[in-house]
Amino acid sequence: MAESSLKKTEGKNFTVANIGRWEKLDNYTFTHPNLPVGFPGKLFLKKELGLTGMEVSLNKMLSGEGVPFYHAHKANEELYIFLKGKGQFQIDGEVIDVSEGTVIRVAPNGIRAWRNNSSEELYFIVIQARSDNFSGSNISDGKGAGAPVNWPEA
């Protein structure tokens, strides 16, 4: 299933899509332009949702699978959020056990790879954004919209 197959709804200030059940994430395959094989269970959202300041991927890794190469980035840091399952993450030769609730920030120059060395599926989200580019903190960019919240009756 190609990434562009997501059914989307767009409004003036939003785009929404439903990828389906996490268990079916392997219906999506990412094909790297420089590698002969695809990666089932990886769905990038930048193009799908029109993201302008980050890249996000949703990931499912089967038991025994792993990234077959090390990589780093030129300018972007990554945040890995592990949702379910167990595995291992390697950064600059240091091995870290990961499981539900583990979050890892990797600086651009961090040499990284990860694997699922467990008997269960591993689910995680990767958020990639330019390093040293965030201004403000937590809520400083927020602003009130001037109206009380009103939920229409169903």
PyMOL CGO cylinders between C-alpha atoms (Angstrom):
from pymol import cmd
from pymol.cgo import CYLINDER

trace = [
    CYLINDER, 0.00, 0.00, 0.00, 1.49, 3.34, -1.00, 0.3, 1, 1, 1, 1, 1, 1,
    CYLINDER, 1.49, 3.34, -1.00, 1.71, 6.27, 1.39, 0.3, 1, 1, 1, 1, 1, 1,
    CYLINDER, 1.71, 6.27, 1.39, -0.55, 8.37, -0.86, 0.3, 1, 1, 1, 1, 1, 1,
    CYLINDER, -0.55, 8.37, -0.86, -3.45, 5.97, -0.35, 0.3, 1, 1, 1, 1, 1, 1,
    CYLINDER, -3.45, 5.97, -0.35, -4.58, 7.59, 2.91, 0.3, 1, 1, 1, 1, 1, 1,
    CYLINDER, -4.58, 7.59, 2.91, -8.04, 9.10, 2.79, 0.3, 1, 1, 1, 1, 1, 1,
    CYLINDER, -8.04, 9.10, 2.79, -7.72, 12.67, 4.07, 0.3, 1, 1, 1, 1, 1, 1,
    CYLINDER, -7.72, 12.67, 4.07, -10.02, 15.47, 5.13, 0.3, 1, 1, 1, 1, 1, 1,
    CYLINDER, -10.02, 15.47, 5.13, -8.64, 18.99, 4.92, 0.3, 1, 1, 1, 1, 1, 1,
    CYLINDER, -8.64, 18.99, 4.92, -9.81, 22.26, 6.40, 0.3, 1, 1, 1, 1, 1, 1,
    CYLINDER, -9.81, 22.26, 6.40, -8.38, 25.75, 6.44, 0.3, 1, 1, 1, 1, 1, 1,
    CYLINDER, -8.38, 25.75, 6.44, -6.08, 24.97, 9.38, 0.3, 1, 1, 1, 1, 1, 1,
    CYLINDER, -6.08, 24.97, 9.38, -5.93, 21.17, 9.54, 0.3, 1, 1, 1, 1, 1, 1,
    CYLINDER, -5.93, 21.17, 9.54, -5.52, 17.85, 7.77, 0.3, 1, 1, 1, 1, 1, 1,
    CYLINDER, -5.52, 17.85, 7.77, -6.83, 14.63, 9.29, 0.3, 1, 1, 1, 1, 1, 1,
    CYLINDER, -6.83, 14.63, 9.29, -6.36, 11.03, 8.20, 0.3, 1, 1, 1, 1, 1, 1,
    CYLINDER, -6.36, 11.03, 8.20, -6.89, 7.61, 9.76, 0.3, 1, 1, 1, 1, 1, 1,
    CYLINDER, -6.89, 7.61, 9.76, -4.17, 5.02, 9.18, 0.3, 1, 1, 1, 1, 1, 1,
    CYLINDER, -4.17, 5.02, 9.18, -6.30, 2.19, 10.55, 0.3, 1, 1, 1, 1, 1, 1,
    CYLINDER, -6.30, 2.19, 10.55, -5.34, -0.20, 13.32, 0.3, 1, 1, 1, 1, 1, 1,
    CYLINDER, -5.34, -0.20, 13.32, -1.69, -0.21, 14.42, 0.3, 1, 1, 1, 1, 1, 1,
    CYLINDER, -1.69, -0.21, 14.42, -1.61, -3.97, 13.86, 0.3, 1, 1, 1, 1, 1, 1,
    CYLINDER, -1.61, -3.97, 13.86, -2.18, -3.31, 10.14, 0.3, 1, 1, 1, 1, 1, 1,
    CYLINDER, -2.18, -3.31, 10.14, 0.65, -0.77, 9.83, 0.3, 1, 1, 1, 1, 1, 1,
    CYLINDER, 0.65, -0.77, 9.83, 2.70, -3.30, 7.87, 0.3, 1, 1, 1, 1, 1, 1,
    CYLINDER, 2.70, -3.30, 7.87, 0.27, -2.66, 4.98, 0.3, 1, 1, 1, 1, 1, 1,
    CYLINDER, 0.27, -2.66, 4.98, 2.37, 0.46, 4.39, 0.3, 1, 1, 1, 1, 1, 1,
    CYLINDER, 2.37, 0.46, 4.39, 5.87, 0.11, 2.96, 0.3, 1, 1, 1, 1, 1, 1,
    CYLINDER, 5.87, 0.11, 2.96, 8.57, 2.75, 2.72, 0.3, 1, 1, 1, 1, 1, 1,
    CYLINDER, 8.57, 2.75, 2.72, 11.04, 2.31, -0.12, 0.3, 1, 1, 1, 1, 1, 1,
    CYLINDER, 11.04, 2.31, -0.12, 14.35, 4.12, 0.29, 0.3, 1, 1, 1, 1, 1, 1,
    CYLINDER, 14.35, 4.12, 0.29, 15.61, 5.46, -3.05, 0.3, 1, 1, 1, 1, 1, 1,
    CYLINDER, 15.61, 5.46, -3.05, 19.15, 4.13, -2.40, 0.3, 1, 1, 1, 1, 1, 1,
    CYLINDER, 19.15, 4.13, -2.40, 18.26, 0.65, -1.16, 0.3, 1, 1, 1, 1, 1, 1,
    CYLINDER, 18.26, 0.65, -1.16, 16.98, -2.37, -3.08, 0.3, 1, 1, 1, 1, 1, 1,
    CYLINDER, 16.98, -2.37, -3.08, 14.45, -3.43, -0.43, 0.3, 1, 1, 1, 1, 1, 1,
    CYLINDER, 14.45, -3.43, -0.43, 11.39, -1.80, 1.08, 0.3, 1, 1, 1, 1, 1, 1,
    CYLINDER, 11.39, -1.80, 1.08, 10.55, -1.41, 4.75, 0.3, 1, 1, 1, 1, 1, 1,
    CYLINDER, 10.55, -1.41, 4.75, 7.06, -2.70, 5.56, 0.3, 1, 1, 1, 1, 1, 1,
    CYLINDER, 7.06, -2.70, 5.56, 5.46, -1.13, 8.61, 0.3, 1, 1, 1, 1, 1, 1,
    CYLINDER, 5.46, -1.13, 8.61, 6.82, 2.40, 8.08, 0.3, 1, 1, 1, 1, 1, 1,
    CYLINDER, 6.82, 2.40, 8.08, 4.54, 5.29, 7.16, 0.3, 1, 1, 1, 1, 1, 1,
    CYLINDER, 4.54, 5.29, 7.16, 5.89, 8.84, 6.82, 0.3, 1, 1, 1, 1, 1, 1,
    CYLINDER, 5.89, 8.84, 6.82, 3.34, 11.60, 7.50, 0.3, 1, 1, 1, 1, 1, 1,
    CYLINDER, 3.34, 11.60, 7.50, 5.02, 14.82, 6.23, 0.3, 1, 1, 1, 1, 1, 1,
    CYLINDER, 5.02, 14.82, 6.23, 3.66, 14.53, 2.71, 0.3, 1, 1, 1, 1, 1, 1,
    CYLINDER, 3.66, 14.53, 2.71, 0.40, 12.91, 3.80, 0.3, 1, 1, 1, 1, 1, 1,
    CYLINDER, 0.40, 12.91, 3.80, -0.56, 15.67, 6.25, 0.3, 1, 1, 1, 1, 1, 1,
    CYLINDER, -0.56, 15.67, 6.25, 1.35, 18.60, 4.75, 0.3, 1, 1, 1, 1, 1, 1,
    CYLINDER, 1.35, 18.60, 4.75, 3.66, 18.97, 7.76, 0.3, 1, 1, 1, 1, 1, 1,
    CYLINDER, 3.66, 18.97, 7.76, 5.94, 22.01, 7.42, 0.3, 1, 1, 1, 1, 1, 1,
    CYLINDER, 5.94, 22.01, 7.42, 8.25, 21.93, 10.44, 0.3, 1, 1, 1, 1, 1, 1,
    CYLINDER, 8.25, 21.93, 10.44, 8.83, 18.24, 11.12, 0.3, 1, 1, 1, 1, 1, 1,
    CYLINDER, 8.83, 18.24, 11.12, 8.74, 14.73, 9.72, 0.3, 1, 1, 1, 1, 1, 1,
    CYLINDER, 8.74, 14.73, 9.72, 6.87, 12.01, 11.59, 0.3, 1, 1, 1, 1, 1, 1,
    CYLINDER, 6.87, 12.01, 11.59, 6.86, 8.30, 10.90, 0.3, 1, 1, 1, 1, 1, 1,
    CYLINDER, 6.86, 8.30, 10.90, 4.66, 5.58, 12.39, 0.3, 1, 1, 1, 1, 1, 1,
    CYLINDER, 4.66, 5.58, 12.39, 6.47, 2.26, 12.69, 0.3, 1, 1, 1, 1, 1, 1,
    CYLINDER, 6.47, 2.26, 12.69, 5.81, -1.42, 13.25, 0.3, 1, 1, 1, 1, 1, 1,
    CYLINDER, 5.81, -1.42, 13.25, 8.76, -3.79, 13.49, 0.3, 1, 1, 1, 1, 1, 1,
    CYLINDER, 8.76, -3.79, 13.49, 8.19, -7.54, 13.56, 0.3, 1, 1, 1, 1, 1, 1,
    CYLINDER, 8.19, -7.54, 13.56, 10.00, -9.93, 15.87, 0.3, 1, 1, 1, 1, 1, 1,
    CYLINDER, 10.00, -9.93, 15.87, 13.57, -10.50, 14.70, 0.3, 1, 1, 1, 1, 1, 1,
    CYLINDER, 13.57, -10.50, 14.70, 13.66, -7.46, 12.40, 0.3, 1, 1, 1, 1, 1, 1,
    CYLINDER, 13.66, -7.46, 12.40, 16.12, -4.59, 12.65, 0.3, 1, 1, 1, 1, 1, 1,
    CYLINDER, 16.12, -4.59, 12.65, 17.46, -1.63, 10.73, 0.3, 1, 1, 1, 1, 1, 1,
    CYLINDER, 17.46, -1.63, 10.73, 20.22, -3.16, 8.55, 0.3, 1, 1, 1, 1, 1, 1,
    CYLINDER, 20.22, -3.16, 8.55, 22.44, -0.06, 8.55, 0.3, 1, 1, 1, 1, 1, 1,
    CYLINDER, 22.44, -0.06, 8.55, 23.70, 2.68, 10.86, 0.3, 1, 1, 1, 1, 1, 1,
    CYLINDER, 23.70, 2.68, 10.86, 22.72, 6.24, 10.07, 0.3, 1, 1, 1, 1, 1, 1,
    CYLINDER, 22.72, 6.24, 10.07, 23.02, 9.81, 11.36, 0.3, 1, 1, 1, 1, 1, 1,
    CYLINDER, 23.02, 9.81, 11.36, 21.56, 13.11, 10.19, 0.3, 1, 1, 1, 1, 1, 1,
    CYLINDER, 21.56, 13.11, 10.19, 23.03, 16.32, 8.83, 0.3, 1, 1, 1, 1, 1, 1,
    CYLINDER, 23.03, 16.32, 8.83, 20.82, 18.80, 10.73, 0.3, 1, 1, 1, 1, 1, 1,
    CYLINDER, 20.82, 18.80, 10.73, 17.85, 17.01, 12.28, 0.3, 1, 1, 1, 1, 1, 1,
    CYLINDER, 17.85, 17.01, 12.28, 17.45, 15.50, 15.72, 0.3, 1, 1, 1, 1, 1, 1,
    CYLINDER, 17.45, 15.50, 15.72, 15.02, 12.64, 16.23, 0.3, 1, 1, 1, 1, 1, 1,
    CYLINDER, 15.02, 12.64, 16.23, 12.65, 11.70, 19.04, 0.3, 1, 1, 1, 1, 1, 1,
    CYLINDER, 12.65, 11.70, 19.04, 11.71, 8.01, 19.28, 0.3, 1, 1, 1, 1, 1, 1,
    CYLINDER, 11.71, 8.01, 19.28, 8.57, 7.20, 21.30, 0.3, 1, 1, 1, 1, 1, 1,
    CYLINDER, 8.57, 7.20, 21.30, 8.05, 3.49, 21.97, 0.3, 1, 1, 1, 1, 1, 1,
    CYLINDER, 8.05, 3.49, 21.97, 4.39, 2.53, 22.34, 0.3, 1, 1, 1, 1, 1, 1,
    CYLINDER, 4.39, 2.53, 22.34, 4.32, -1.24, 22.60, 0.3, 1, 1, 1, 1, 1, 1,
    CYLINDER, 4.32, -1.24, 22.60, 6.72, -4.18, 22.52, 0.3, 1, 1, 1, 1, 1, 1,
    CYLINDER, 6.72, -4.18, 22.52, 10.40, -4.53, 23.37, 0.3, 1, 1, 1, 1, 1, 1,
    CYLINDER, 10.40, -4.53, 23.37, 13.66, -4.13, 21.51, 0.3, 1, 1, 1, 1, 1, 1,
    CYLINDER, 13.66, -4.13, 21.51, 17.08, -2.52, 21.55, 0.3, 1, 1, 1, 1, 1, 1,
    CYLINDER, 17.08, -2.52, 21.55, 18.39, 0.82, 20.33, 0.3, 1, 1, 1, 1, 1, 1,
    CYLINDER, 18.39, 0.82, 20.33, 22.06, 1.51, 19.65, 0.3, 1, 1, 1, 1, 1, 1,
    CYLINDER, 22.06, 1.51, 19.65, 23.55, 5.01, 19.70, 0.3, 1, 1, 1, 1, 1, 1,
    CYLINDER, 23.55, 5.01, 19.70, 27.29, 5.52, 19.18, 0.3, 1, 1, 1, 1, 1, 1,
    CYLINDER, 27.29, 5.52, 19.18, 27.86, 1.89, 20.18, 0.3, 1, 1, 1, 1, 1, 1,
    CYLINDER, 27.86, 1.89, 20.18, 25.83, 2.09, 23.40, 0.3, 1, 1, 1, 1, 1, 1,
    CYLINDER, 25.83, 2.09, 23.40, 22.93, -0.40, 23.55, 0.3, 1, 1, 1, 1, 1, 1,
    CYLINDER, 22.93, -0.40, 23.55, 19.71, 0.69, 25.26, 0.3, 1, 1, 1, 1, 1, 1,
    CYLINDER, 19.71, 0.69, 25.26, 16.81, -1.66, 25.99, 0.3, 1, 1, 1, 1, 1, 1,
    CYLINDER, 16.81, -1.66, 25.99, 13.49, -0.15, 24.89, 0.3, 1, 1, 1, 1, 1, 1,
    CYLINDER, 13.49, -0.15, 24.89, 9.90, -0.95, 25.77, 0.3, 1, 1, 1, 1, 1, 1,
    CYLINDER, 9.90, -0.95, 25.77, 6.52, 0.75, 26.09, 0.3, 1, 1, 1, 1, 1, 1,
    CYLINDER, 6.52, 0.75, 26.09, 7.10, 4.22, 27.54, 0.3, 1, 1, 1, 1, 1, 1,
    CYLINDER, 7.10, 4.22, 27.54, 10.75, 4.58, 26.50, 0.3, 1, 1, 1, 1, 1, 1,
    CYLINDER, 10.75, 4.58, 26.50, 11.52, 7.91, 24.81, 0.3, 1, 1, 1, 1, 1, 1,
    CYLINDER, 11.52, 7.91, 24.81, 14.90, 8.65, 23.21, 0.3, 1, 1, 1, 1, 1, 1,
    CYLINDER, 14.90, 8.65, 23.21, 16.27, 11.88, 21.74, 0.3, 1, 1, 1, 1, 1, 1,
    CYLINDER, 16.27, 11.88, 21.74, 19.13, 11.42, 19.29, 0.3, 1, 1, 1, 1, 1, 1,
    CYLINDER, 19.13, 11.42, 19.29, 21.25, 14.41, 18.21, 0.3, 1, 1, 1, 1, 1, 1,
    CYLINDER, 21.25, 14.41, 18.21, 21.96, 14.70, 14.48, 0.3, 1, 1, 1, 1, 1, 1,
    CYLINDER, 21.96, 14.70, 14.48, 25.48, 13.22, 14.74, 0.3, 1, 1, 1, 1, 1, 1,
    CYLINDER, 25.48, 13.22, 14.74, 24.39, 10.23, 16.83, 0.3, 1, 1, 1, 1, 1, 1,
    CYLINDER, 24.39, 10.23, 16.83, 25.13, 7.02, 14.93, 0.3, 1, 1, 1, 1, 1, 1,
    CYLINDER, 25.13, 7.02, 14.93, 22.00, 4.93, 15.38, 0.3, 1, 1, 1, 1, 1, 1,
    CYLINDER, 22.00, 4.93, 15.38, 20.25, 1.65, 14.62, 0.3, 1, 1, 1, 1, 1, 1,
    CYLINDER, 20.25, 1.65, 14.62, 17.52, -0.36, 16.36, 0.3, 1, 1, 1, 1, 1, 1,
    CYLINDER, 17.52, -0.36, 16.36, 16.07, -3.83, 16.38, 0.3, 1, 1, 1, 1, 1, 1,
    CYLINDER, 16.07, -3.83, 16.38, 13.26, -5.95, 17.69, 0.3, 1, 1, 1, 1, 1, 1,
    CYLINDER, 13.26, -5.95, 17.69, 14.97, -8.78, 19.54, 0.3, 1, 1, 1, 1, 1, 1,
    CYLINDER, 14.97, -8.78, 19.54, 11.78, -9.88, 21.31, 0.3, 1, 1, 1, 1, 1, 1,
    CYLINDER, 11.78, -9.88, 21.31, 8.99, -12.28, 20.38, 0.3, 1, 1, 1, 1, 1, 1,
    CYLINDER, 8.99, -12.28, 20.38, 6.38, -9.51, 20.08, 0.3, 1, 1, 1, 1, 1, 1,
    CYLINDER, 6.38, -9.51, 20.08, 5.81, -6.69, 17.60, 0.3, 1, 1, 1, 1, 1, 1,
    CYLINDER, 5.81, -6.69, 17.60, 7.48, -3.33, 18.34, 0.3, 1, 1, 1, 1, 1, 1,
    CYLINDER, 7.48, -3.33, 18.34, 5.49, -0.12, 17.72, 0.3, 1, 1, 1, 1, 1, 1,
    CYLINDER, 5.49, -0.12, 17.72, 7.01, 3.35, 17.82, 0.3, 1, 1, 1, 1, 1, 1,
    CYLINDER, 7.01, 3.35, 17.82, 6.75, 6.90, 16.51, 0.3, 1, 1, 1, 1, 1, 1,
    CYLINDER, 6.75, 6.90, 16.51, 9.72, 8.90, 15.21, 0.3, 1, 1, 1, 1, 1, 1,
    CYLINDER, 9.72, 8.90, 15.21, 9.57, 12.70, 15.13, 0.3, 1, 1, 1, 1, 1, 1,
    CYLINDER, 9.57, 12.70, 15.13, 12.33, 14.46, 13.21, 0.3, 1, 1, 1, 1, 1, 1,
    CYLINDER, 12.33, 14.46, 13.21, 12.93, 18.22, 13.38, 0.3, 1, 1, 1, 1, 1, 1,
    CYLINDER, 12.93, 18.22, 13.38, 15.79, 20.61, 12.81, 0.3, 1, 1, 1, 1, 1, 1,
    CYLINDER, 15.79, 20.61, 12.81, 18.17, 20.69, 15.79, 0.3, 1, 1, 1, 1, 1, 1,
    CYLINDER, 18.17, 20.69, 15.79, 18.71, 23.95, 17.73, 0.3, 1, 1, 1, 1, 1, 1,
    CYLINDER, 18.71, 23.95, 17.73, 15.78, 25.57, 15.94, 0.3, 1, 1, 1, 1, 1, 1,
    CYLINDER, 15.78, 25.57, 15.94, 13.04, 25.66, 18.59, 0.3, 1, 1, 1, 1, 1, 1,
    CYLINDER, 13.04, 25.66, 18.59, 12.29, 29.03, 20.15, 0.3, 1, 1, 1, 1, 1, 1,
    CYLINDER, 12.29, 29.03, 20.15, 10.24, 29.43, 23.27, 0.3, 1, 1, 1, 1, 1, 1,
    CYLINDER, 10.24, 29.43, 23.27, 9.29, 26.80, 25.77, 0.3, 1, 1, 1, 1, 1, 1,
    CYLINDER, 9.29, 26.80, 25.77, 6.36, 24.53, 26.51, 0.3, 1, 1, 1, 1, 1, 1,
    CYLINDER, 6.36, 24.53, 26.51, 3.40, 26.92, 26.27, 0.3, 1, 1, 1, 1, 1, 1,
    CYLINDER, 3.40, 26.92, 26.27, 5.02, 30.23, 25.30, 0.3, 1, 1, 1, 1, 1, 1,
    CYLINDER, 5.02, 30.23, 25.30, 3.84, 29.91, 21.67, 0.3, 1, 1, 1, 1, 1, 1,
    CYLINDER, 3.84, 29.91, 21.67, 0.21, 29.30, 22.67, 0.3, 1, 1, 1, 1, 1, 1,
    CYLINDER, 0.21, 29.30, 22.67, -2.42, 32.03, 22.60, 0.3, 1, 1, 1, 1, 1, 1,
    CYLINDER, -2.42, 32.03, 22.60, -6.05, 32.17, 23.64, 0.3, 1, 1, 1, 1, 1, 1,
    CYLINDER, -6.05, 32.17, 23.64, -8.60, 32.03, 20.85, 0.3, 1, 1, 1, 1, 1, 1,
    CYLINDER, -8.60, 32.03, 20.85, -11.07, 34.34, 22.58, 0.3, 1, 1, 1, 1, 1, 1,
    CYLINDER, -11.07, 34.34, 22.58, -14.07, 32.02, 22.70, 0.3, 1, 1, 1, 1, 1, 1,
    CYLINDER, -14.07, 32.02, 22.70, -15.32, 29.45, 25.20, 0.3, 1, 1, 1, 1, 1, 1,
    CYLINDER, -15.32, 29.45, 25.20, -15.21, 25.79, 24.17, 0.3, 1, 1, 1, 1, 1, 1,
    CYLINDER, -15.21, 25.79, 24.17, -18.54, 24.70, 22.70, 0.3, 1, 1, 1, 1, 1, 1,
    CYLINDER, -18.54, 24.70, 22.70, -19.15, 21.08, 21.67, 0.3, 1, 1, 1, 1, 1, 1,
    CYLINDER, -19.15, 21.08, 21.67, -22.11, 20.65, 19.29, 0.3, 1, 1, 1, 1, 1, 1,
    CYLINDER, -22.11, 20.65, 19.29, -24.71, 18.11, 20.40, 0.3, 1, 1, 1, 1, 1, 1,
    CYLINDER, -24.71, 18.11, 20.40, -24.65, 14.86, 18.45, 0.3, 1, 1, 1, 1, 1, 1,
]
cmd.load_cgo(trace, "trace")
